Every structure is written in C-alpha cells, then in structure tokens.
Amino acid sequence: MKKHSFRNMLIPCRHLAAVVALLIPWTLQVNAAESIWSGSYTEAQAERGAEDYSARCAACHGADLRGDSHAAGLVGMGFMFLWEGKSLGELYSKIRNDMPQDQPRSLSKGSYEDILAFILKSNDFPAGDTELESGENALDKLMITSRPN
C-alpha cells in the first residue's frame, strides 16, 4: 500500500480553498440580488395595492391586516409564522388562486401583484425601484425572511 504524505494532500486542499474563496463573494452577491430585503416592489405599486386591498380584502382580513378567527393575519408574527422560509411565489399563488374567498382569481394579475406589494410594505419590507411582477417564476426566487440575508 502506498503511503501519502501530508504535504501531498495539502496541495489539493489549497486549490479547493482558492476555489471556495472565489465563489463566496459571488454567492453572497446572488443572494443579495434575490432578497426580499433588496426592494422588490415600488411605493406606487404598494399604494395601488392598498386601494385594491381596501376594496377586496379588508372585509375579511381587516383594515389593519391583522385578520381574525376566520381569516389569516397578513402582518407581523402571525404572517411570519405562516410564510417565513417560503417564497413570494408561493404567497402570490395562494392569494391569486384562493382570494377573494367568494370569487377566487377574479382580480387582474396586476391587482394581485399590487396587493402583494401592499402586504410587503405593511410588513416593513423595503420598497425598490422596480415593480413586483409575477412572470417567469421571478417571485419563486424571493424568499420571505424576517431579516436580511
């Protein structure tokens, strides 16, 4: 059996360490760009969403978004308990496919996006320069987290 010296094993480890060192900044940059904390909606979009929410959602979820025994809260700890670690895509799908409860899928795609923006603003997630859009699985890349990554 051939004996390997410690020195010979160090060379591949150095190469691996160099590769990892090069990848870490890239990985952090990708995560930051796809973070809910980097601003995934605009203030104007959230304002439109507030109007749509008042007209179509507040009767069940409350004007303060806190919900009640029949409707889930959409802000604070209750919201985070249900949605932390899930993607905005999952939340968007839930809202679009199930709400309003008496008429699911009855709003326009834009109205659902605006309402989601309003929910994000109500949970103190920061606004950005581009509007939230549901196309091409973009929302699946944005994870709901209680803190910036």
C-alpha positions as CSV (number, residue, x, y, z in Angstrom):
1,M,0.0,0.0,0.0
2,K,1.4,3.4,-1.0
3,K,1.7,6.0,1.7
4,H,0.6,9.6,1.0
5,S,2.4,12.3,2.7
6,F,0.7,15.1,4.5
7,R,2.4,17.6,2.1
8,N,1.0,15.9,-1.0
9,M,-2.5,16.2,0.5
10,L,-2.1,19.9,1.2
11,I,-1.8,20.9,-2.5
12,P,-5.3,19.8,-3.4
13,C,-6.7,21.4,-0.3
14,R,-5.0,24.7,-1.3
15,H,-6.7,24.6,-4.7
16,L,-10.1,23.8,-3.1
17,A,-9.6,26.7,-0.6
18,A,-8.9,29.0,-3.5
19,V,-12.0,28.0,-5.4
20,V,-14.2,28.4,-2.4
21,A,-12.7,31.8,-1.7
22,L,-13.5,32.9,-5.2
23,L,-17.1,31.6,-5.0
24,I,-18.1,33.1,-1.7
25,P,-18.4,36.8,-2.9
26,W,-20.4,35.6,-6.0
27,T,-22.8,33.5,-3.8
28,L,-23.4,36.5,-1.5
29,Q,-24.0,38.8,-4.4
30,V,-26.6,36.4,-6.0
31,N,-28.4,36.0,-2.6
32,A,-28.4,39.8,-2.1
33,A,-29.8,40.4,-5.6
34,E,-32.6,37.9,-5.0
35,S,-33.5,39.0,-1.5
36,I,-36.9,40.4,-0.5
37,W,-34.9,42.9,1.5
38,S,-33.3,44.5,-1.6
39,G,-36.6,46.1,-2.6
40,S,-38.9,44.0,-4.7
41,Y,-41.8,46.5,-5.2
42,T,-42.3,50.2,-5.6
43,E,-44.1,52.7,-3.3
44,A,-46.6,53.5,-6.1
45,Q,-47.4,49.8,-6.5
46,A,-48.0,49.4,-2.8
47,E,-50.3,52.5,-2.8
48,R,-52.4,50.9,-5.6
49,G,-52.4,47.7,-3.6
50,A,-53.7,49.5,-0.6
51,E,-56.7,50.6,-2.6
52,D,-57.3,47.1,-4.0
53,Y,-56.8,45.6,-0.5
54,S,-59.4,48.0,1.0
55,A,-61.9,47.2,-1.7
56,R,-61.5,43.4,-1.9
57,C,-59.6,42.1,1.2
58,A,-60.2,44.2,4.2
59,A,-63.7,42.9,4.9
60,C,-62.2,39.5,5.8
61,H,-58.5,40.3,6.8
62,G,-59.3,43.6,8.5
63,A,-58.3,47.2,7.6
64,D,-55.2,46.6,9.8
65,L,-54.4,43.3,8.0
66,R,-54.5,41.5,11.4
67,G,-57.2,39.0,10.4
68,D,-59.4,37.3,12.8
69,S,-60.5,33.8,13.7
70,H,-61.8,33.2,10.2
71,A,-59.0,35.0,8.1
72,A,-55.3,34.8,8.5
73,G,-53.3,37.9,9.6
74,L,-51.2,39.4,6.9
75,V,-48.8,41.3,9.1
76,G,-46.5,40.7,12.0
77,M,-45.7,37.5,13.8
78,G,-48.8,35.7,12.5
79,F,-47.8,36.4,8.9
80,M,-44.2,35.4,9.5
81,F,-45.2,32.2,11.3
82,L,-47.1,31.1,8.2
83,W,-44.8,32.4,5.5
84,E,-41.2,32.7,6.7
85,G,-38.9,30.5,4.6
86,K,-41.4,30.3,1.8
87,S,-41.1,32.2,-1.5
88,L,-43.1,35.2,-2.7
89,G,-44.2,32.9,-5.5
90,E,-46.0,30.6,-3.0
91,L,-47.7,33.6,-1.4
92,Y,-48.7,35.1,-4.7
93,S,-50.1,31.7,-5.8
94,K,-52.1,31.4,-2.6
95,I,-53.5,34.9,-2.9
96,R,-54.3,34.5,-6.7
97,N,-55.8,31.0,-6.5
98,D,-57.8,31.4,-3.3
99,M,-58.7,35.0,-2.9
100,P,-61.1,36.6,-2.5
101,Q,-62.6,33.6,-0.9
102,D,-66.0,34.1,-2.6
103,Q,-64.5,34.8,-6.0
104,P,-61.0,33.3,-6.4
105,R,-59.0,34.5,-9.4
106,S,-61.4,37.3,-10.0
107,L,-58.9,40.2,-9.9
108,S,-56.4,41.1,-12.6
109,K,-52.9,39.9,-12.4
110,G,-51.7,43.4,-11.7
111,S,-54.2,43.8,-8.8
112,Y,-52.8,40.7,-7.2
113,E,-49.3,41.9,-7.7
114,D,-50.2,45.3,-6.2
115,I,-51.9,43.7,-3.2
116,L,-48.8,41.6,-2.6
117,A,-46.7,44.8,-2.7
118,F,-49.0,46.3,-0.1
119,I,-48.6,43.3,2.1
120,L,-44.8,43.6,1.8
121,K,-44.9,47.3,2.7
122,S,-47.2,46.6,5.6
123,N,-44.6,44.1,6.9
124,D,-41.9,46.8,6.6
125,F,-40.0,45.1,3.7
126,P,-38.3,47.9,1.8
127,A,-39.5,49.3,-1.5
128,G,-37.2,49.5,-4.5
129,D,-37.1,50.9,-8.0
130,T,-38.9,48.2,-9.9
131,E,-42.4,46.9,-9.6
132,L,-43.1,43.4,-8.3
133,E,-44.0,41.1,-11.2
134,S,-45.3,37.5,-11.1
135,G,-44.0,36.4,-14.5
136,E,-41.4,33.7,-15.3
137,N,-41.1,32.4,-11.7
138,A,-39.4,35.6,-10.6
139,L,-41.3,35.5,-7.3
140,D,-40.1,32.0,-6.6
141,K,-36.6,33.3,-6.2
142,L,-37.5,35.8,-3.5
143,M,-37.7,34.2,0.0
144,I,-39.7,35.6,2.8
145,T,-37.3,36.1,5.7
146,S,-37.5,38.0,8.9
147,R,-34.0,39.5,8.5
148,P,-31.9,40.5,5.6
149,N,-29.6,37.7,4.4
